[in-house]
């Protein structure tokens, strides 16, 4: 899933929550959340995924040993 996909789904989730509905439609699919807490959890999950995608791969550590003489 691309960053743009994640952002569009995030917008759809926020719009549904702010309008008071619990159904979200994207990519020809409709998802209905049972409670507001489930919808909030979905929003949090998408936000974590967006943050991870924007951060990139992160640091790469390459340990090496040095021998004292």
PQR file of N, CA, C, O and H, with PARSE charges and radii, in Angstrom:
ATOM      1  N   UNK A   1       0.849  -1.164   0.000 -0.4000 1.5000
ATOM      2  CA  UNK A   1       0.000   0.000   0.000 -0.0000 2.0000
ATOM      3  C   UNK A   1       0.902   1.237   0.000  0.5500 1.7000
ATOM      4  O   UNK A   1       1.835   1.342   0.796 -0.5500 1.4000
ATOM      5  N   UNK A   2       0.612   2.146  -0.885 -0.4000 1.5000
ATOM      6  CA  UNK A   2       1.436   3.348  -1.009 -0.0000 2.0000
ATOM      7  C   UNK A   2       1.047   4.383   0.045  0.5500 1.7000
ATOM      8  O   UNK A   2       0.001   4.286   0.687 -0.5500 1.4000
ATOM      9  H   UNK A   2      -0.146   2.061  -1.532  0.4000 1.0000
ATOM     10  N   UNK A   3       1.905   5.354   0.196 -0.4000 1.5000
ATOM     11  CA  UNK A   3       1.651   6.433   1.148 -0.0000 2.0000
ATOM     12  C   UNK A   3       0.390   7.203   0.766  0.5500 1.7000
ATOM     13  O   UNK A   3      -0.381   7.605   1.637 -0.5500 1.4000
ATOM     14  H   UNK A   3       2.754   5.432  -0.325  0.4000 1.0000
ATOM     15  N   UNK A   4       0.180   7.408  -0.525 -0.4000 1.5000
ATOM     16  CA  UNK A   4      -1.030   8.109  -0.984 -0.0000 2.0000
ATOM     17  C   UNK A   4      -2.292   7.310  -0.638  0.5500 1.7000
ATOM     18  O   UNK A   4      -3.304   7.890  -0.245 -0.5500 1.4000
ATOM     19  H   UNK A   4       0.806   7.082  -1.233  0.4000 1.0000
ATOM     20  N   UNK A   5      -2.232   5.981  -0.785 -0.4000 1.5000
ATOM     21  CA  UNK A   5      -3.361   5.123  -0.412 -0.0000 2.0000
ATOM     22  C   UNK A   5      -3.670   5.259   1.079  0.5500 1.7000
ATOM     23  O   UNK A   5      -4.826   5.395   1.480 -0.5500 1.4000
ATOM     24  H   UNK A   5      -1.409   5.510  -1.104  0.4000 1.0000
ATOM     25  N   UNK A   6      -2.617   5.219   1.882 -0.4000 1.5000
ATOM     26  CA  UNK A   6      -2.803   5.337   3.326 -0.0000 2.0000
ATOM     27  C   UNK A   6      -3.440   6.675   3.695  0.5500 1.7000
ATOM     28  O   UNK A   6      -4.337   6.740   4.535 -0.5500 1.4000
ATOM     29  H   UNK A   6      -1.678   5.109   1.556  0.4000 1.0000
ATOM     30  N   UNK A   7      -2.961   7.735   3.055 -0.4000 1.5000
ATOM     31  CA  UNK A   7      -3.495   9.070   3.357 -0.0000 2.0000
ATOM     32  C   UNK A   7      -4.950   9.207   2.925  0.5500 1.7000
ATOM     33  O   UNK A   7      -5.737   9.850   3.620 -0.5500 1.4000
ATOM     34  H   UNK A   7      -2.231   7.682   2.372  0.4000 1.0000
ATOM     35  N   UNK A   8      -5.323   8.615   1.789 -0.4000 1.5000
ATOM     36  CA  UNK A   8      -6.716   8.705   1.353 -0.0000 2.0000
ATOM     37  C   UNK A   8      -7.628   7.895   2.281  0.5500 1.7000
ATOM     38  O   UNK A   8      -8.746   8.318   2.574 -0.5500 1.4000
ATOM     39  H   UNK A   8      -4.684   8.093   1.225  0.4000 1.0000
ATOM     40  N   UNK A   9      -7.158   6.740   2.739 -0.4000 1.5000
ATOM     41  CA  UNK A   9      -7.950   5.953   3.687 -0.0000 2.0000
ATOM     42  C   UNK A   9      -8.069   6.674   5.029  0.5500 1.7000
ATOM     43  O   UNK A   9      -9.113   6.628   5.679 -0.5500 1.4000
ATOM     44  H   UNK A   9      -6.250   6.395   2.501  0.4000 1.0000
ATOM     45  N   UNK A  10      -6.993   7.334   5.434 -0.4000 1.5000
ATOM     46  CA  UNK A  10      -7.017   8.111   6.674 -0.0000 2.0000
ATOM     47  C   UNK A  10      -8.066   9.220   6.577  0.5500 1.7000
ATOM     48  O   UNK A  10      -8.835   9.441   7.512 -0.5500 1.4000
ATOM     49  H   UNK A  10      -6.144   7.372   4.906  0.4000 1.0000
ATOM     50  N   UNK A  11      -8.088   9.909   5.446 -0.4000 1.5000
ATOM     51  CA  UNK A  11      -9.078  10.976   5.241 -0.0000 2.0000
ATOM     52  C   UNK A  11     -10.495  10.429   5.274  0.5500 1.7000
ATOM     53  O   UNK A  11     -11.393  11.047   5.847 -0.5500 1.4000
ATOM     54  H   UNK A  11      -7.463   9.730   4.686  0.4000 1.0000
ATOM     55  N   UNK A  12     -10.696   9.256   4.652 -0.4000 1.5000
ATOM     56  CA  UNK A  12     -12.029   8.644   4.644 -0.0000 2.0000
ATOM     57  C   UNK A  12     -12.459   8.250   6.056  0.5500 1.7000
ATOM     58  O   UNK A  12     -13.619   8.432   6.426 -0.5500 1.4000
ATOM     59  H   UNK A  12      -9.967   8.755   4.187  0.4000 1.0000
ATOM     60  N   UNK A  13     -11.540   7.716   6.837 -0.4000 1.5000
ATOM     61  CA  UNK A  13     -11.860   7.329   8.211 -0.0000 2.0000
ATOM     62  C   UNK A  13     -12.201   8.552   9.066  0.5500 1.7000
ATOM     63  O   UNK A  13     -13.161   8.533   9.836 -0.5500 1.4000
ATOM     64  H   UNK A  13     -10.598   7.568   6.536  0.4000 1.0000
ATOM     65  N   UNK A  14     -11.407   9.608   8.922 -0.4000 1.5000
ATOM     66  CA  UNK A  14     -11.675  10.823   9.695 -0.0000 2.0000
ATOM     67  C   UNK A  14     -13.013  11.441   9.299  0.5500 1.7000
ATOM     68  O   UNK A  14     -13.775  11.880  10.160 -0.5500 1.4000
ATOM     69  H   UNK A  14     -10.627   9.623   8.297  0.4000 1.0000
ATOM     70  N   UNK A  15     -13.297  11.475   8.005 -0.4000 1.5000
ATOM     71  CA  UNK A  15     -14.566  12.042   7.541 -0.0000 2.0000
ATOM     72  C   UNK A  15     -15.749  11.258   8.098  0.5500 1.7000
ATOM     73  O   UNK A  15     -16.752  11.846   8.503 -0.5500 1.4000
ATOM     74  H   UNK A  15     -12.678  11.118   7.305  0.4000 1.0000
ATOM     75  N   UNK A  16     -15.634   9.941   8.118 -0.4000 1.5000
ATOM     76  CA  UNK A  16     -16.713   9.107   8.668 -0.0000 2.0000
ATOM     77  C   UNK A  16     -16.890   9.362  10.151  0.5500 1.7000
ATOM     78  O   UNK A  16     -18.017   9.480  10.634 -0.5500 1.4000
ATOM     79  H   UNK A  16     -14.820   9.463   7.789  0.4000 1.0000
ATOM     80  N   UNK A  17     -15.801   9.448  10.868 -0.4000 1.5000
ATOM     81  CA  UNK A  17     -15.900   9.662  12.320 -0.0000 2.0000
ATOM     82  C   UNK A  17     -16.492  11.029  12.637  0.5500 1.7000
ATOM     83  O   UNK A  17     -17.345  11.149  13.516 -0.5500 1.4000
ATOM     84  H   UNK A  17     -14.886   9.352  10.477  0.4000 1.0000
ATOM     85  N   UNK A  18     -16.044  12.058  11.926 -0.4000 1.5000
ATOM     86  CA  UNK A  18     -16.547  13.412  12.200 -0.0000 2.0000
ATOM     87  C   UNK A  18     -17.997  13.582  11.779  0.5500 1.7000
ATOM     88  O   UNK A  18     -18.705  14.421  12.336 -0.5500 1.4000
ATOM     89  H   UNK A  18     -15.350  11.960  11.211  0.4000 1.0000
ATOM     90  N   UNK A  19     -18.450  12.801  10.808 -0.4000 1.5000
ATOM     91  CA  UNK A  19     -19.846  12.912  10.380 -0.0000 2.0000
ATOM     92  C   UNK A  19     -20.784  12.056  11.236  0.5500 1.7000
ATOM     93  O   UNK A  19     -22.005  12.154  11.117 -0.5500 1.4000
ATOM     94  H   UNK A  19     -17.875  12.119  10.356  0.4000 1.0000
ATOM     95  N   UNK A  20     -20.207  11.226  12.090 -0.4000 1.5000
ATOM     96  CA  UNK A  20     -21.035  10.408  12.975 -0.0000 2.0000
ATOM     97  C   UNK A  20     -21.423   9.058  12.409  0.5500 1.7000
ATOM     98  O   UNK A  20     -22.181   8.316  13.035 -0.5500 1.4000
ATOM     99  H   UNK A  20     -19.215  11.147  12.187  0.4000 1.0000
ATOM    100  N   UNK A  21     -20.909   8.728  11.225 -0.4000 1.5000
ATOM    101  CA  UNK A  21     -21.209   7.413  10.649 -0.0000 2.0000
ATOM    102  C   UNK A  21     -20.080   6.449  10.997  0.5500 1.7000
ATOM    103  O   UNK A  21     -18.984   6.856  11.382 -0.5500 1.4000
ATOM    104  H   UNK A  21     -20.294   9.331  10.716  0.4000 1.0000
ATOM    105  N   UNK A  22     -20.380   5.159  10.849 -0.4000 1.5000
ATOM    106  CA  UNK A  22     -19.353   4.155  11.139 -0.0000 2.0000
ATOM    107  C   UNK A  22     -19.030   3.322   9.908  0.5500 1.7000
ATOM    108  O   UNK A  22     -18.374   2.286  10.011 -0.5500 1.4000
ATOM    109  H   UNK A  22     -21.270   4.828  10.536  0.4000 1.0000
ATOM    110  N   UNK A  23     -19.486   3.771   8.748 -0.4000 1.5000
ATOM    111  CA  UNK A  23     -19.200   3.063   7.499 -0.0000 2.0000
ATOM    112  C   UNK A  23     -18.256   3.895   6.647  0.5500 1.7000
ATOM    113  O   UNK A  23     -18.420   5.108   6.511 -0.5500 1.4000
ATOM    114  H   UNK A  23     -20.019   4.613   8.664  0.4000 1.0000
ATOM    115  N   UNK A  24     -17.262   3.220   6.077 -0.4000 1.5000
ATOM    116  CA  UNK A  24     -16.270   3.877   5.239 -0.0000 2.0000
ATOM    117  C   UNK A  24     -16.182   3.111   3.925  0.5500 1.7000
ATOM    118  O   UNK A  24     -16.127   1.882   3.924 -0.5500 1.4000
ATOM    119  H   UNK A  24     -17.129   2.235   6.188  0.4000 1.0000
ATOM    120  N   UNK A  25     -16.169   3.834   2.807 -0.4000 1.5000
ATOM    121  CA  UNK A  25     -16.043   3.206   1.497 -0.0000 2.0000
ATOM    122  C   UNK A  25     -14.798   3.715   0.801  0.5500 1.7000
ATOM    123  O   UNK A  25     -14.559   4.921   0.735 -0.5500 1.4000
ATOM    124  H   UNK A  25     -16.214   4.833   2.808  0.4000 1.0000
ATOM    125  N   UNK A  26     -13.998   2.782   0.277 -0.4000 1.5000
ATOM    126  CA  UNK A  26     -12.850   3.125  -0.539 -0.0000 2.0000
ATOM    127  C   UNK A  26     -12.499   1.916  -1.390  0.5500 1.7000
ATOM    128  O   UNK A  26     -12.712   0.778  -0.972 -0.5500 1.4000
ATOM    129  H   UNK A  26     -14.192   1.802   0.331  0.4000 1.0000
ATOM    130  N   UNK A  27     -11.974   2.150  -2.555 -0.4000 1.5000
ATOM    131  CA  UNK A  27     -11.596   1.106  -3.507 -0.0000 2.0000
ATOM    132  C   UNK A  27     -12.740   0.136  -3.794  0.5500 1.7000
ATOM    133  O   UNK A  27     -12.501  -1.053  -4.006 -0.5500 1.4000
ATOM    134  H   UNK A  27     -11.802   3.074  -2.895  0.4000 1.0000
ATOM    135  N   UNK A  28     -13.967   0.625  -3.802 -0.4000 1.5000
ATOM    136  CA  UNK A  28     -15.113  -0.226  -4.093 -0.0000 2.0000
ATOM    137  C   UNK A  28     -15.537  -1.131  -2.955  0.5500 1.7000
ATOM    138  O   UNK A  28     -16.387  -2.002  -3.139 -0.5500 1.4000
ATOM    139  H   UNK A  28     -14.160   1.591  -3.629  0.4000 1.0000
ATOM    140  N   UNK A  29     -14.954  -0.939  -1.780 -0.4000 1.5000
ATOM    141  CA  UNK A  29     -15.290  -1.753  -0.613 -0.0000 2.0000
ATOM    142  C   UNK A  29     -15.900  -0.869   0.464  0.5500 1.7000
ATOM    143  O   UNK A  29     -15.560   0.308   0.578 -0.5500 1.4000
ATOM    144  H   UNK A  29     -14.263  -0.232  -1.630  0.4000 1.0000
ATOM    145  N   UNK A  30     -16.798  -1.439   1.248 -0.4000 1.5000
ATOM    146  CA  UNK A  30     -17.390  -0.718   2.366 -0.0000 2.0000
ATOM    147  C   UNK A  30     -17.094  -1.485   3.645  0.5500 1.7000
ATOM    148  O   UNK A  30     -17.321  -2.692   3.730 -0.5500 1.4000
ATOM    149  H   UNK A  30     -17.075  -2.395   1.155  0.4000 1.0000
ATOM    150  N   UNK A  31     -16.587  -0.769   4.632 -0.4000 1.5000
ATOM    151  CA  UNK A  31     -16.301  -1.351   5.937 -0.0000 2.0000
ATOM    152  C   UNK A  31     -17.164  -0.636   6.955  0.5500 1.7000
ATOM    153  O   UNK A  31     -17.187   0.593   7.000 -0.5500 1.4000
ATOM    154  H   UNK A  31     -16.403   0.211   4.563  0.4000 1.0000
ATOM    155  N   UNK A  32     -17.878  -1.402   7.778 -0.4000 1.5000
ATOM    156  CA  UNK A  32     -18.703  -0.827   8.829 -0.0000 2.0000
ATOM    157  C   UNK A  32     -18.103  -1.221  10.172  0.5500 1.7000
ATOM    158  O   UNK A  32     -17.937  -2.404  10.468 -0.5500 1.4000
ATOM    159  H   UNK A  32     -17.860  -2.401   7.742  0.4000 1.0000
ATOM    160  N   UNK A  33     -17.785  -0.226  10.972 -0.4000 1.5000
ATOM    161  CA  UNK A  33     -17.207  -0.455  12.296 -0.0000 2.0000
ATOM    162  C   UNK A  33     -18.326  -0.522  13.320  0.5500 1.7000
ATOM    163  O   UNK A  33     -19.283   0.251  13.254 -0.5500 1.4000
ATOM    164  H   UNK A  33     -17.921   0.735  10.732  0.4000 1.0000
ATOM    165  N   UNK A  34     -18.208  -1.448  14.269 -0.4000 1.5000
ATOM    166  CA  UNK A  34     -19.260  -1.661  15.256 -0.0000 2.0000
ATOM    167  C   UNK A  34     -19.383  -0.533  16.257  0.5500 1.7000
ATOM    168  O   UNK A  34     -20.489  -0.179  16.666 -0.5500 1.4000
ATOM    169  H   UNK A  34     -17.432  -2.075  14.323  0.4000 1.0000
ATOM    170  N   UNK A  35     -18.266   0.028  16.650 -0.4000 1.5000
ATOM    171  CA  UNK A  35     -18.278   1.092  17.653 -0.0000 2.0000
ATOM    172  C   UNK A  35     -17.337   2.212  17.229  0.5500 1.7000
ATOM    173  O   UNK A  35     -16.533   2.061  16.309 -0.5500 1.4000
ATOM    174  H   UNK A  35     -17.368  -0.259  16.317  0.4000 1.0000
ATOM    175  N   UNK A  36     -17.456   3.328  17.917 -0.4000 1.5000
ATOM    176  CA  UNK A  36     -16.548   4.444  17.665 -0.0000 2.0000
ATOM    177  C   UNK A  36     -15.131   4.069  18.071  0.5500 1.7000
ATOM    178  O   UNK A  36     -14.166   4.536  17.465 -0.5500 1.4000
ATOM    179  H   UNK A  36     -18.109   3.452  18.664  0.4000 1.0000
ATOM    180  N   UNK A  37     -15.001   3.229  19.093 -0.4000 1.5000
ATOM    181  CA  UNK A  37     -13.670   2.798  19.540 -0.0000 2.0000
ATOM    182  C   UNK A  37     -12.961   1.999  18.449  0.5500 1.7000
ATOM    183  O   UNK A  37     -11.751   2.140  18.273 -0.5500 1.4000
ATOM    184  H   UNK A  37     -15.784   2.850  19.584  0.4000 1.0000
ATOM    185  N   UNK A  38     -13.694   1.163  17.716 -0.4000 1.5000
ATOM    186  CA  UNK A  38     -13.100   0.412  16.614 -0.0000 2.0000
ATOM    187  C   UNK A  38     -12.657   1.351  15.502  0.5500 1.7000
ATOM    188  O   UNK A  38     -11.597   1.162  14.906 -0.5500 1.4000
ATOM    189  H   UNK A  38     -14.677   1.049  17.859  0.4000 1.0000
ATOM    190  N   UNK A  39     -13.457   2.347  15.230 -0.4000 1.5000
ATOM    191  CA  UNK A  39     -13.112   3.338  14.215 -0.0000 2.0000
ATOM    192  C   UNK A  39     -11.873   4.128  14.647  0.5500 1.7000
ATOM    193  O   UNK A  39     -10.986   4.395  13.836 -0.5500 1.4000
ATOM    194  H   UNK A  39     -14.319   2.500  15.715  0.4000 1.0000
ATOM    195  N   UNK A  40     -11.823   4.497  15.922 -0.4000 1.5000
ATOM    196  CA  UNK A  40     -10.665   5.222  16.446 -0.0000 2.0000
ATOM    197  C   UNK A  40      -9.403   4.353  16.360  0.5500 1.7000
ATOM    198  O   UNK A  40      -8.324   4.857  16.049 -0.5500 1.4000
ATOM    199  H   UNK A  40     -12.544   4.280  16.580  0.4000 1.0000
ATOM    200  N   UNK A  41      -9.535   3.064  16.632 -0.4000 1.5000
ATOM    201  CA  UNK A  41      -8.392   2.155  16.539 -0.0000 2.0000
ATOM    202  C   UNK A  41      -7.901   2.047  15.099  0.5500 1.7000
ATOM    203  O   UNK A  41      -6.695   1.989  14.857 -0.5500 1.4000
ATOM    204  H   UNK A  41     -10.411   2.654  16.884  0.4000 1.0000
ATOM    205  N   UNK A  42      -8.824   2.019  14.147 -0.4000 1.5000
ATOM    206  CA  UNK A  42      -8.448   1.969  12.735 -0.0000 2.0000
ATOM    207  C   UNK A  42      -7.713   3.242  12.327  0.5500 1.7000
ATOM    208  O   UNK A  42      -6.747   3.190  11.567 -0.5500 1.4000
ATOM    209  H   UNK A  42      -9.804   2.065  14.344  0.4000 1.0000
ATOM    210  N   UNK A  43      -8.169   4.370  12.828 -0.4000 1.5000
ATOM    211  CA  UNK A  43      -7.502   5.642  12.536 -0.0000 2.0000
ATOM    212  C   UNK A  43      -6.094   5.638  13.116  0.5500 1.7000
ATOM    213  O   UNK A  43      -5.151   6.061  12.447 -0.5500 1.4000
ATOM    214  H   UNK A  43      -8.954   4.412  13.446  0.4000 1.0000
ATOM    215  N   UNK A  44      -5.940   5.169  14.340 -0.4000 1.5000
ATOM    216  CA  UNK A  44      -4.618   5.104  14.972 -0.0000 2.0000
ATOM    217  C   UNK A  44      -3.682   4.191  14.198  0.5500 1.7000
ATOM    218  O   UNK A  44      -2.503   4.504  14.028 -0.5500 1.4000
ATOM    219  H   UNK A  44      -6.706   4.826  14.883  0.4000 1.0000
ATOM    220  N   UNK A  45      -4.205   3.058  13.727 -0.4000 1.5000
ATOM    221  CA  UNK A  45      -3.386   2.124  12.957 -0.0000 2.0000
ATOM    222  C   UNK A  45      -2.904   2.761  11.660  0.5500 1.7000
ATOM    223  O   UNK A  45      -1.733   2.637  11.302 -0.5500 1.4000
ATOM    224  H   UNK A  45      -5.163   2.803  13.865  0.4000 1.0000
ATOM    225  N   UNK A  46      -3.795   3.437  10.963 -0.4000 1.5000
ATOM    226  CA  UNK A  46      -3.411   4.107   9.711 -0.0000 2.0000
ATOM    227  C   UNK A  46      -2.380   5.192   9.989  0.5500 1.7000
ATOM    228  O   UNK A  46      -1.431   5.355   9.221 -0.5500 1.4000
ATOM    229  H   UNK A  46      -4.746   3.538  11.254  0.4000 1.0000
ATOM    230  N   UNK A  47      -2.555   5.940  11.087 -0.4000 1.5000
ATOM    231  CA  UNK A  47      -1.596   7.000  11.422 -0.0000 2.0000
ATOM    232  C   UNK A  47      -0.211   6.420  11.710  0.5500 1.7000
ATOM    233  O   UNK A  47       0.797   7.010  11.323 -0.5500 1.4000
ATOM    234  H   UNK A  47      -3.325   5.808  11.711  0.4000 1.0000
ATOM    235  N   UNK A  48      -0.155   5.271  12.386 -0.4000 1.5000
ATOM    236  CA  UNK A  48       1.134   4.609  12.635 -0.0000 2.0000
ATOM    237  C   UNK A  48       1.776   4.168  11.318  0.5500 1.7000
ATOM    238  O   UNK A  48       2.981   4.328  11.123 -0.5500 1.4000
ATOM    239  H   UNK A  48      -0.975   4.791  12.700  0.4000 1.0000
ATOM    240  N   UNK A  49       0.967   3.617  10.424 -0.4000 1.5000
ATOM    241  CA  UNK A  49       1.491   3.175   9.134 -0.0000 2.0000
ATOM    242  C   UNK A  49       1.998   4.351   8.297  0.5500 1.7000
ATOM    243  O   UNK A  49       3.016   4.237   7.615 -0.5500 1.4000
ATOM    244  H   UNK A  49      -0.011   3.488  10.583  0.4000 1.0000
ATOM    245  N   UNK A  50       1.290   5.476   8.348 -0.4000 1.5000
ATOM    246  CA  UNK A  50       1.726   6.677   7.621 -0.0000 2.0000
ATOM    247  C   UNK A  50       3.051   7.169   8.183  0.5500 1.7000
ATOM    248  O   UNK A  50       3.971   7.487   7.430 -0.5500 1.4000
ATOM    249  H   UNK A  50       0.462   5.569   8.902  0.4000 1.0000
ATOM    250  N   UNK A  51       3.149   7.231   9.512 -0.4000 1.5000
ATOM    251  CA  UNK A  51       4.385   7.689  10.150 -0.0000 2.0000
ATOM    252  C   UNK A  51       5.552   6.783   9.776  0.5500 1.7000
ATOM    253  O   UNK A  51       6.654   7.262   9.508 -0.5500 1.4000
ATOM    254  H   UNK A  51       2.402   6.972  10.125  0.4000 1.0000
ATOM    255  N   UNK A  52       5.314   5.493   9.757 -0.4000 1.5000
ATOM    256  CA  UNK A  52       6.374   4.548   9.399 -0.0000 2.0000
ATOM    257  C   UNK A  52       6.787   4.725   7.943  0.5500 1.7000
ATOM    258  O   UNK A  52       7.976   4.680   7.629 -0.5500 1.4000
ATOM    259  H   UNK A  52       4.419   5.103   9.974  0.4000 1.0000
ATOM    260  N   UNK A  53       5.830   4.922   7.061 -0.4000 1.5000
ATOM    261  CA  UNK A  53       6.139   5.107   5.642 -0.0000 2.0000
ATOM    262  C   UNK A  53       6.886   6.414   5.393  0.5500 1.7000
ATOM    263  O   UNK A  53       7.761   6.469   4.530 -0.5500 1.4000
ATOM    264  H   UNK A  53       4.864   4.957   7.316  0.4000 1.0000
ATOM    265  N   UNK A  54       6.551   7.458   6.136 -0.4000 1.5000
ATOM    266  CA  UNK A  54       7.221   8.744   5.963 -0.0000 2.0000
ATOM    267  C   UNK A  54       8.627   8.734   6.548  0.5500 1.7000
ATOM    268  O   UNK A  54       9.510   9.451   6.079 -0.5500 1.4000
ATOM    269  H   UNK A  54       5.839   7.412   6.837  0.4000 1.0000
ATOM    270  N   UNK A  55       8.823   7.921   7.570 -0.4000 1.5000
ATOM    271  CA  UNK A  55      10.138   7.814   8.207 -0.0000 2.0000
ATOM    272  C   UNK A  55      11.133   7.108   7.308  0.5500 1.7000
ATOM    273  O   UNK A  55      12.323   7.421   7.335 -0.5500 1.4000
ATOM    274  H   UNK A  55       8.105   7.338   7.951  0.4000 1.0000
ATOM    275  N   UNK A  56      10.670   6.177   6.525 -0.4000 1.5000
ATOM    276  CA  UNK A  56      11.563   5.435   5.642 -0.0000 2.0000
ATOM    277  C   UNK A  56      12.098   4.199   6.331  0.5500 1.7000
ATOM    278  O   UNK A  56      11.535   3.730   7.320 -0.5500 1.4000
ATOM    279  H   UNK A  56       9.703   5.923   6.503  0.4000 1.0000
ATOM    280  N   UNK A  57      13.171   3.685   5.810 -0.4000 1.5000
ATOM    281  CA  UNK A  57      13.728   2.432   6.304 -0.0000 2.0000
ATOM    282  C   UNK A  57      14.397   2.579   7.666  0.5500 1.7000
ATOM    283  O   UNK A  57      14.554   1.594   8.387 -0.5500 1.4000
ATOM    284  H   UNK A  57      13.628   4.066   5.006  0.4000 1.0000
ATOM    285  N   UNK A  58      14.785   3.778   8.016 -0.4000 1.5000
ATOM    286  CA  UNK A  58      15.443   3.975   9.308 -0.0000 2.0000
ATOM    287  C   UNK A  58      16.950   3.823   9.198  0.5500 1.7000
ATOM    288  O   UNK A  58      17.506   3.712   8.105 -0.5500 1.4000
ATOM    289  H   UNK A  58      14.657   4.578   7.430  0.4000 1.0000
ATOM    290  N   UNK A  59      17.595   3.820  10.352 -0.4000 1.5000
ATOM    291  CA  UNK A  59      19.045   3.707  10.373 -0.0000 2.0000
ATOM    292  C   UNK A  59      19.471   2.263  10.164  0.5500 1.7000
ATOM    293  O   UNK A  59      18.770   1.324  10.543 -0.5500 1.4000
ATOM    294  H   UNK A  59      17.144   3.910  11.240  0.4000 1.0000
ATOM    295  N   UNK A  60      20.619   2.115   9.560 -0.4000 1.5000
ATOM    296  CA  UNK A  60      21.227   0.802   9.411 -0.0000 2.0000
ATOM    297  C   UNK A  60      22.494   0.813  10.248  0.5500 1.7000
ATOM    298  O   UNK A  60      23.389   1.627  10.021 -0.5500 1.4000
ATOM    299  H   UNK A  60      21.187   2.878   9.252  0.4000 1.0000
ATOM    300  N   UNK A  61      22.568  -0.084  11.206 -0.4000 1.5000
ATOM    301  CA  UNK A  61      23.742  -0.171  12.059 -0.0000 2.0000
ATOM    302  C   UNK A  61      24.639  -1.270  11.549  0.5500 1.7000
ATOM    303  O   UNK A  61      24.199  -2.391  11.293 -0.5500 1.4000
ATOM    304  H   UNK A  61      21.841  -0.745  11.390  0.4000 1.0000
ATOM    305  N   UNK A  62      25.904  -0.930  11.405 -0.4000 1.5000
ATOM    306  CA  UNK A  62      26.907  -1.919  10.961 -0.0000 2.0000
ATOM    307  C   UNK A  62      27.991  -1.992  12.023  0.5500 1.7000
ATOM    308  O   UNK A  62      28.945  -1.214  11.996 -0.5500 1.4000
ATOM    309  H   UNK A  62      26.261  -0.019  11.613  0.4000 1.0000
ATOM    310  N   UNK A  63      27.850  -2.918  12.954 -0.4000 1.5000
ATOM    311  CA  UNK A  63      28.860  -2.999  14.016 -0.0000 2.0000
ATOM    312  C   UNK A  63      30.192  -3.520  13.480  0.5500 1.7000
ATOM    313  O   UNK A  63      30.234  -4.332  12.555 -0.5500 1.4000
ATOM    314  H   UNK A  63      27.076  -3.550  12.976  0.4000 1.0000
ATOM    315  N   UNK A  64      31.246  -3.048  14.067 -0.4000 1.5000
ATOM    316  CA  UNK A  64      32.576  -3.545  13.705 -0.0000 2.0000
ATOM    317  C   UNK A  64      33.422  -3.549  14.972  0.5500 1.7000
ATOM    318  O   UNK A  64      33.175  -2.788  15.907 -0.5500 1.4000
ATOM    319  H   UNK A  64      31.211  -2.389  14.819  0.4000 1.0000
ATOM    320  N   UNK A  65      34.391  -4.395  14.981 -0.4000 1.5000
ATOM    321  CA  UNK A  65      35.271  -4.533  16.143 -0.0000 2.0000
ATOM    322  C   UNK A  65      36.607  -3.865  15.842  0.5500 1.7000
ATOM    323  O   UNK A  65      37.082  -3.873  14.706 -0.5500 1.4000
ATOM    324  H   UNK A  65      34.591  -5.014  14.221  0.4000 1.0000
ATOM    325  N   UNK A  66      37.195  -3.291  16.874 -0.4000 1.5000
ATOM    326  CA  UNK A  66      38.515  -2.670  16.768 -0.0000 2.0000
ATOM    327  C   UNK A  66      39.402  -3.300  17.830  0.5500 1.7000
ATOM    328  O   UNK A  66      39.045  -3.354  19.007 -0.5500 1.4000
ATOM    329  H   UNK A  66      36.809  -3.285  17.797  0.4000 1.0000
ATOM    330  N   UNK A  67      40.540  -3.765  17.404 -0.4000 1.5000
ATOM    331  CA  UNK A  67      41.448  -4.412  18.323 -0.0000 2.0000
ATOM    332  C   UNK A  67      42.460  -3.385  18.818  0.5500 1.7000
ATOM    333  O   UNK A  67      43.136  -2.727  18.027 -0.5500 1.4000
ATOM    334  H   UNK A  67      40.829  -3.721  16.448  0.4000 1.0000
ATOM    335  N   UNK A  68      42.552  -3.260  20.144 -0.4000 1.5000
ATOM    336  CA  UNK A  68      43.549  -2.358  20.724 -0.0000 2.0000
ATOM    337  C   UNK A  68      44.916  -3.005  20.666  0.5500 1.7000
ATOM    338  O   UNK A  68      45.045  -4.208  20.893 -0.5500 1.4000
ATOM    339  H   UNK A  68      42.003  -3.795  20.786  0.4000 1.0000
ATOM    340  N   UNK A  69      45.932  -2.226  20.367 -0.4000 1.5000
ATOM    341  CA  UNK A  69      47.294  -2.748  20.319 -0.0000 2.0000
ATOM    342  C   UNK A  69      48.068  -2.412  21.538  0.5500 1.7000
ATOM    343  O   UNK A  69      49.237  -2.783  21.649 -0.5500 1.4000
ATOM    344  H   UNK A  69      45.827  -1.249  20.182  0.4000 1.0000
TER
END
